[in-house]
Each structure stands twice: as structure tokens, then as C-alpha cells.
């Protein structure tokens, strides 16, 4: 017996909707982030929040689907994590844990996906021991 041709696409759409819905349910909404203006993430930027100074930057080109290194310099941190999304658009679950190198700089390798709408305006959310910093930035568009 042949299955209806619409069954598999319908099941995929339902599954994707469920995953997106659960992600939205369990992703906490935070409005207490320190917004950081950073004209050039390659050069790095500094921010102060709740008495803590953080330097944030990247190594490599900010291009979609190409890995780059995100780094942060912060004193006496126990946990440093980063996630990415776009204003008004949830980009799914993506959480990167930065690890300190021998010099004390926290690092992780990041690869950003292509947005299906063609947007390239991103928000980096860096969380240092519960203190959140948000850095808007723009990636290069793919060739």
C-alpha cells in the first residue's frame, strides 16, 4: 500500500514546529543585558556591567558558514558562554562554552548559519557568571 505523498512533509513540518516551540518555551527571556556598541569585533571592544569589565572580540572573518574564534577577556570568571540570534528572530538552540587558554583569554570556535531570509545582522549574547552582554554585529554576505 502506497503512503500519501503529503505524509512525510507534514510529519517533518510538525516535528520542526514542535522543536521550535519547545526551544521557545525553555529559552529564558532576558532584558537585563548590557548592550555593547562595537564598531569592529576584529579589533575587540570593552564593556562594564555590574562592576565587571569584559573585553570581547573575534579572530577571523565574520562570514556565514565559516568558522571564527570568539574570545573574551574577563577577570575571575567561572563560566563564560555565548549564543547568537537576530533581533526578532530566534535562530534555534546554539550555545557555545568558552574555555580559558593559558593566557587567561576565554575562547571558542563559532560557525554561524545562513538565515533563510538573507539577513546578516546578528546579536552576540555573552554571559559571564550570569551577567549578560549583548553585542550587535554584521557578517559578510556570502559570495
ChimeraX commands (.cxc) that place a marker at each C-alpha (Angstrom):
marker #1 position 0.00,0.00,0.00 radius 0.5
marker #1 position 1.40,3.39,-1.02 radius 0.5
marker #1 position 1.62,6.22,1.56 radius 0.5
marker #1 position 0.09,9.59,0.64 radius 0.5
marker #1 position 2.75,11.93,-0.80 radius 0.5
marker #1 position 1.95,14.66,1.73 radius 0.5
marker #1 position 2.55,12.48,4.81 radius 0.5
marker #1 position 6.34,12.79,5.10 radius 0.5
marker #1 position 6.49,16.59,4.53 radius 0.5
marker #1 position 3.63,17.08,7.01 radius 0.5
marker #1 position 5.43,14.98,9.64 radius 0.5
marker #1 position 8.66,16.96,9.13 radius 0.5
marker #1 position 6.82,20.28,9.48 radius 0.5
marker #1 position 5.09,19.11,12.68 radius 0.5
marker #1 position 8.38,17.89,14.14 radius 0.5
marker #1 position 10.14,21.17,13.32 radius 0.5
marker #1 position 7.28,23.16,14.83 radius 0.5
marker #1 position 7.50,21.10,18.00 radius 0.5
marker #1 position 11.26,21.62,18.31 radius 0.5
marker #1 position 10.94,25.38,17.75 radius 0.5
marker #1 position 8.06,25.59,20.22 radius 0.5
marker #1 position 9.96,23.70,22.92 radius 0.5
marker #1 position 13.04,25.82,22.33 radius 0.5
marker #1 position 10.99,28.99,22.81 radius 0.5
marker #1 position 9.43,27.57,25.98 radius 0.5
marker #1 position 12.72,26.73,27.64 radius 0.5
marker #1 position 14.81,29.66,26.41 radius 0.5
marker #1 position 14.72,32.33,29.11 radius 0.5
marker #1 position 13.94,35.87,28.01 radius 0.5
marker #1 position 16.50,38.28,29.42 radius 0.5
marker #1 position 16.15,42.04,29.25 radius 0.5
marker #1 position 18.90,42.88,31.72 radius 0.5
marker #1 position 21.80,42.60,29.27 radius 0.5
marker #1 position 24.41,45.32,28.92 radius 0.5
marker #1 position 24.23,46.46,25.28 radius 0.5
marker #1 position 27.73,46.86,23.85 radius 0.5
marker #1 position 28.48,49.05,20.84 radius 0.5
marker #1 position 31.37,47.52,18.95 radius 0.5
marker #1 position 32.22,49.00,15.54 radius 0.5
marker #1 position 34.89,46.35,14.84 radius 0.5
marker #1 position 34.72,42.99,16.62 radius 0.5
marker #1 position 38.03,42.07,14.97 radius 0.5
marker #1 position 39.72,44.83,16.96 radius 0.5
marker #1 position 37.78,43.95,20.10 radius 0.5
marker #1 position 35.64,46.06,22.42 radius 0.5
marker #1 position 35.33,46.63,26.14 radius 0.5
marker #1 position 32.23,46.82,28.32 radius 0.5
marker #1 position 31.48,47.19,32.01 radius 0.5
marker #1 position 28.48,45.61,33.69 radius 0.5
marker #1 position 27.82,45.30,37.43 radius 0.5
marker #1 position 31.41,46.26,38.17 radius 0.5
marker #1 position 32.87,43.64,35.85 radius 0.5
marker #1 position 34.92,44.64,32.81 radius 0.5
marker #1 position 34.84,42.38,29.78 radius 0.5
marker #1 position 36.75,42.61,26.51 radius 0.5
marker #1 position 35.11,40.84,23.56 radius 0.5
marker #1 position 36.41,40.16,20.07 radius 0.5
marker #1 position 36.83,37.71,17.23 radius 0.5
marker #1 position 39.69,36.25,15.23 radius 0.5
marker #1 position 38.97,35.55,11.59 radius 0.5
marker #1 position 36.43,36.89,9.14 radius 0.5
marker #1 position 32.80,37.18,10.16 radius 0.5
marker #1 position 31.31,35.20,7.31 radius 0.5
marker #1 position 28.37,32.85,7.39 radius 0.5
marker #1 position 29.22,29.14,7.41 radius 0.5
marker #1 position 32.92,29.91,8.03 radius 0.5
marker #1 position 34.36,29.23,11.50 radius 0.5
marker #1 position 35.82,32.08,13.52 radius 0.5
marker #1 position 37.15,32.31,17.06 radius 0.5
marker #1 position 35.20,34.27,19.65 radius 0.5
marker #1 position 37.32,35.45,22.58 radius 0.5
marker #1 position 36.65,37.22,25.86 radius 0.5
marker #1 position 38.97,38.59,28.49 radius 0.5
marker #1 position 37.47,38.80,31.95 radius 0.5
marker #1 position 38.96,38.54,35.42 radius 0.5
marker #1 position 37.89,35.86,37.89 radius 0.5
marker #1 position 35.17,34.21,35.77 radius 0.5
marker #1 position 33.91,30.71,36.43 radius 0.5
marker #1 position 31.68,30.28,33.39 radius 0.5
marker #1 position 31.60,32.09,30.03 radius 0.5
marker #1 position 29.05,31.17,27.35 radius 0.5
marker #1 position 27.83,32.70,24.11 radius 0.5
marker #1 position 24.76,32.36,21.93 radius 0.5
marker #1 position 23.62,34.09,18.77 radius 0.5
marker #1 position 20.31,35.24,17.33 radius 0.5
marker #1 position 18.80,38.07,15.33 radius 0.5
marker #1 position 16.53,40.88,16.50 radius 0.5
marker #1 position 13.01,39.45,16.45 radius 0.5
marker #1 position 14.17,36.08,15.10 radius 0.5
marker #1 position 15.06,33.01,17.11 radius 0.5
marker #1 position 17.93,31.20,15.40 radius 0.5
marker #1 position 17.38,27.95,17.28 radius 0.5
marker #1 position 19.48,26.42,20.01 radius 0.5
marker #1 position 23.11,27.45,19.77 radius 0.5
marker #1 position 25.19,27.70,22.89 radius 0.5
marker #1 position 28.96,27.88,22.93 radius 0.5
marker #1 position 31.02,27.40,26.08 radius 0.5
marker #1 position 34.25,29.38,26.06 radius 0.5
marker #1 position 37.31,27.80,27.69 radius 0.5
marker #1 position 40.30,29.70,29.08 radius 0.5
marker #1 position 43.62,29.35,27.28 radius 0.5
marker #1 position 46.98,29.51,29.15 radius 0.5
marker #1 position 46.98,33.34,28.95 radius 0.5
marker #1 position 43.55,33.51,30.62 radius 0.5
marker #1 position 41.64,34.53,27.48 radius 0.5
marker #1 position 38.40,32.58,27.07 radius 0.5
marker #1 position 37.89,31.17,23.54 radius 0.5
marker #1 position 35.57,29.08,21.41 radius 0.5
marker #1 position 35.16,28.35,17.71 radius 0.5
marker #1 position 31.85,29.52,16.20 radius 0.5
marker #1 position 30.14,28.85,12.87 radius 0.5
marker #1 position 27.03,30.88,12.10 radius 0.5
marker #1 position 24.31,29.52,9.82 radius 0.5
marker #1 position 22.79,31.25,6.83 radius 0.5
marker #1 position 19.49,32.95,7.62 radius 0.5
marker #1 position 16.78,31.86,5.18 radius 0.5
marker #1 position 15.61,35.48,4.87 radius 0.5
marker #1 position 19.07,36.64,3.76 radius 0.5
marker #1 position 19.67,38.81,6.86 radius 0.5
marker #1 position 23.19,39.23,8.21 radius 0.5
marker #1 position 22.55,41.35,11.34 radius 0.5
marker #1 position 23.36,39.30,14.42 radius 0.5
marker #1 position 23.25,39.63,18.19 radius 0.5
marker #1 position 26.02,38.02,20.21 radius 0.5
marker #1 position 24.90,37.26,23.76 radius 0.5
marker #1 position 27.90,36.71,26.03 radius 0.5
marker #1 position 27.12,35.52,29.53 radius 0.5
marker #1 position 29.78,35.74,32.22 radius 0.5
marker #1 position 28.74,34.12,35.51 radius 0.5
marker #1 position 25.13,35.21,34.96 radius 0.5
marker #1 position 25.94,38.75,33.73 radius 0.5
marker #1 position 24.83,39.14,30.13 radius 0.5
marker #1 position 26.35,41.37,27.44 radius 0.5
marker #1 position 24.69,41.79,24.03 radius 0.5
marker #1 position 26.78,42.86,21.04 radius 0.5
marker #1 position 25.10,43.64,17.70 radius 0.5
marker #1 position 27.27,42.90,14.66 radius 0.5
marker #1 position 27.00,42.25,10.94 radius 0.5
marker #1 position 28.51,39.37,8.99 radius 0.5
marker #1 position 29.82,39.49,5.45 radius 0.5
marker #1 position 27.28,38.22,2.95 radius 0.5
marker #1 position 28.26,35.00,1.14 radius 0.5
marker #1 position 29.56,35.36,-2.40 radius 0.5
marker link #1:1,2 radius 0.2
marker link #1:2,3 radius 0.2
marker link #1:3,4 radius 0.2
marker link #1:4,5 radius 0.2
marker link #1:5,6 radius 0.2
marker link #1:6,7 radius 0.2
marker link #1:7,8 radius 0.2
marker link #1:8,9 radius 0.2
marker link #1:9,10 radius 0.2
marker link #1:10,11 radius 0.2
marker link #1:11,12 radius 0.2
marker link #1:12,13 radius 0.2
marker link #1:13,14 radius 0.2
marker link #1:14,15 radius 0.2
marker link #1:15,16 radius 0.2
marker link #1:16,17 radius 0.2
marker link #1:17,18 radius 0.2
marker link #1:18,19 radius 0.2
marker link #1:19,20 radius 0.2
marker link #1:20,21 radius 0.2
marker link #1:21,22 radius 0.2
marker link #1:22,23 radius 0.2
marker link #1:23,24 radius 0.2
marker link #1:24,25 radius 0.2
marker link #1:25,26 radius 0.2
marker link #1:26,27 radius 0.2
marker link #1:27,28 radius 0.2
marker link #1:28,29 radius 0.2
marker link #1:29,30 radius 0.2
marker link #1:30,31 radius 0.2
marker link #1:31,32 radius 0.2
marker link #1:32,33 radius 0.2
marker link #1:33,34 radius 0.2
marker link #1:34,35 radius 0.2
marker link #1:35,36 radius 0.2
marker link #1:36,37 radius 0.2
marker link #1:37,38 radius 0.2
marker link #1:38,39 radius 0.2
marker link #1:39,40 radius 0.2
marker link #1:40,41 radius 0.2
marker link #1:41,42 radius 0.2
marker link #1:42,43 radius 0.2
marker link #1:43,44 radius 0.2
marker link #1:44,45 radius 0.2
marker link #1:45,46 radius 0.2
marker link #1:46,47 radius 0.2
marker link #1:47,48 radius 0.2
marker link #1:48,49 radius 0.2
marker link #1:49,50 radius 0.2
marker link #1:50,51 radius 0.2
marker link #1:51,52 radius 0.2
marker link #1:52,53 radius 0.2
marker link #1:53,54 radius 0.2
marker link #1:54,55 radius 0.2
marker link #1:55,56 radius 0.2
marker link #1:56,57 radius 0.2
marker link #1:57,58 radius 0.2
marker link #1:58,59 radius 0.2
marker link #1:59,60 radius 0.2
marker link #1:60,61 radius 0.2
marker link #1:61,62 radius 0.2
marker link #1:62,63 radius 0.2
marker link #1:63,64 radius 0.2
marker link #1:64,65 radius 0.2
marker link #1:65,66 radius 0.2
marker link #1:66,67 radius 0.2
marker link #1:67,68 radius 0.2
marker link #1:68,69 radius 0.2
marker link #1:69,70 radius 0.2
marker link #1:70,71 radius 0.2
marker link #1:71,72 radius 0.2
marker link #1:72,73 radius 0.2
marker link #1:73,74 radius 0.2
marker link #1:74,75 radius 0.2
marker link #1:75,76 radius 0.2
marker link #1:76,77 radius 0.2
marker link #1:77,78 radius 0.2
marker link #1:78,79 radius 0.2
marker link #1:79,80 radius 0.2
marker link #1:80,81 radius 0.2
marker link #1:81,82 radius 0.2
marker link #1:82,83 radius 0.2
marker link #1:83,84 radius 0.2
marker link #1:84,85 radius 0.2
marker link #1:85,86 radius 0.2
marker link #1:86,87 radius 0.2
marker link #1:87,88 radius 0.2
marker link #1:88,89 radius 0.2
marker link #1:89,90 radius 0.2
marker link #1:90,91 radius 0.2
marker link #1:91,92 radius 0.2
marker link #1:92,93 radius 0.2
marker link #1:93,94 radius 0.2
marker link #1:94,95 radius 0.2
marker link #1:95,96 radius 0.2
marker link #1:96,97 radius 0.2
marker link #1:97,98 radius 0.2
marker link #1:98,99 radius 0.2
marker link #1:99,100 radius 0.2
marker link #1:100,101 radius 0.2
marker link #1:101,102 radius 0.2
marker link #1:102,103 radius 0.2
marker link #1:103,104 radius 0.2
marker link #1:104,105 radius 0.2
marker link #1:105,106 radius 0.2
marker link #1:106,107 radius 0.2
marker link #1:107,108 radius 0.2
marker link #1:108,109 radius 0.2
marker link #1:109,110 radius 0.2
marker link #1:110,111 radius 0.2
marker link #1:111,112 radius 0.2
marker link #1:112,113 radius 0.2
marker link #1:113,114 radius 0.2
marker link #1:114,115 radius 0.2
marker link #1:115,116 radius 0.2
marker link #1:116,117 radius 0.2
marker link #1:117,118 radius 0.2
marker link #1:118,119 radius 0.2
marker link #1:119,120 radius 0.2
marker link #1:120,121 radius 0.2
marker link #1:121,122 radius 0.2
marker link #1:122,123 radius 0.2
marker link #1:123,124 radius 0.2
marker link #1:124,125 radius 0.2
marker link #1:125,126 radius 0.2
marker link #1:126,127 radius 0.2
marker link #1:127,128 radius 0.2
marker link #1:128,129 radius 0.2
marker link #1:129,130 radius 0.2
marker link #1:130,131 radius 0.2
marker link #1:131,132 radius 0.2
marker link #1:132,133 radius 0.2
marker link #1:133,134 radius 0.2
marker link #1:134,135 radius 0.2
marker link #1:135,136 radius 0.2
marker link #1:136,137 radius 0.2
marker link #1:137,138 radius 0.2
marker link #1:138,139 radius 0.2
marker link #1:139,140 radius 0.2
marker link #1:140,141 radius 0.2
marker link #1:141,142 radius 0.2
marker link #1:142,143 radius 0.2
view
